[in-house]
Amino acid sequence: MSGHGDGGGPLRATFGSALSGTVRVPGDKSISHRAFLFGGLAAGRTRVTGLLEGEDVLATGRAMRQMGARIERDGDGWVIDGVGNGALLEPEGLLDFGNAGTGSRLTMGLVGTYDFATCFTGDASLSRRPMGRVLDPLRQMGTQVIARSGDRLPLAIHGPRVAAPITYRVPMASAQVKSAVLLAGLNAPGITTVIEPVMTRDHTERMLQGFGATVSVETDAAGVRTIRLEGQGRLSAVPDFVVPGDPSSAAFLVVAALIVPGSDVTIENVLMNPTRTGLVQTLIEMGGAIDILNQRESGGETVADLRVRHSELKGVDVPADRAPSMIDEYPVLAVAASFAAGTTRMNGLDELRVKESDRLAAVAAGLAANGIDHEEGHDWLTVTGRPDGRGYGGGTVATHLDHRIAMSFLVLGLACQRPVTVDDGAMIATSFPEFVGLVATLGGTVEPA
């Protein structure tokens, strides 16, 4: 980790040699949070490897420790002795989640049906974010909430003596709200039902099944999902739980291998959940040589190794309904499209306007700075590529403190005749601190500008 730790200031990527080798990317964040939650709740000992050890995930681990789980670092993994479903202890002191929106909302669901008080706090940023969409269904189950206006942190909740199982139709597409209701249902008698009009990431359902909960999922002809959870059942430890590699982190190395001539790269243990594989599907449609090897099950999730080789890509139309499964990957898809023959059109991108930055505007500006033909609309982007990349590069990209913009355009620089510079690399550490080091391992060059 040392040497690439701060990564502050501008970074420059240059074309050098082909990329080759075998690497692993950091563990998936969504699954890392849930590994601490479910391992801490399940009866027995769960050993977790591959955990993403970011501050957000560690906050979830600390919260579970405060409620009775034993969680210790052990070599390259974590050993968790869980309390058993229904046996969480009232925490002493506040549960401080820092900036972890996922951890705080899921934990509210988990403890919301316990007959004790739990106090939640977080940093200034988290304290501005509304928690009402998670608290509203908990109130229906009998939970009392004491909070500031707008249901913001700091807040306290106290579960009922016996929680009422509910049927809850999620009003917006939100995996966090769905998950919070299901976790609350673990300590409620009877069947808790969540109706999801638009499918979101299904890690909670899959992992609950992996830890032994009784969960059923039905999807009707209109695509509406009905998830039923049997409350107060036994959850059992998973002795060897491997957190799969984050597909959003793997995306940068996959695209780099496709566009840098002569490359042959294998990325091991990548999460292949169908709600997360839109980019891989799109790149294969573009002609990308991506072999999905050694596909296997791990903790209720599908994982595989990806072998990626330099490819002659062609432009495609990416349908709008694919956006939810690859919303974070459009910036790096735009880089791949820059080297594809013809025009790639990406639709349904309105959510990119409200990410860490206006990601759509930032991508378009980065393409313009490096001589790449494109057109930007309110919710669409077209890129007309040149397979040889002739004339590309030489620009400096404004990242707007967005880690995905930074990494996407550094990947561009690995394949351009002229270097590509990003104005700041410090924020790469928030999601993928190993990025610069892994690129170097594969033979690429990213260095301070």
Secondary structure, DSSP 8 states (H G I E B T S, - for coil): -TTSSS--S-EEEE--S--EEEEE--B-HHHHHHHHHHHHHSBEEEEEES----HHHHHHHHHHHHTT-EEEEETTEEEEEE--TT-----SS-EE-TT-HHHHHHHHHHHTTSSSEEEEE--HHHHTS--HHHHHHHHHTT-EEEE-TTS-SSEEEE--SS----EEE-SS--HHHHHHHHHHHTTSSSEEEEEESS----HHHHHHHHTT--EEEEE-TT--EEEEEETT---B--SEEE--B-HHHHHHHHHHHHHSTT-EEEEEEEE--TTS-HHHHHHHHTT-EEEEEEEEEETTEEEEEEEEE---EE--EE-GGGGGGTGGGHHHHHHHHTTEEEEEEEE--GGGGGSSS-HHHHHHHHHHHTT-EEEE-SSEEEEEE-TT-TT----EE--TT-HHHHHHHHHHHHTSSS-EEES--GGGGGT-TTHHHHHHHTT-EEEE-
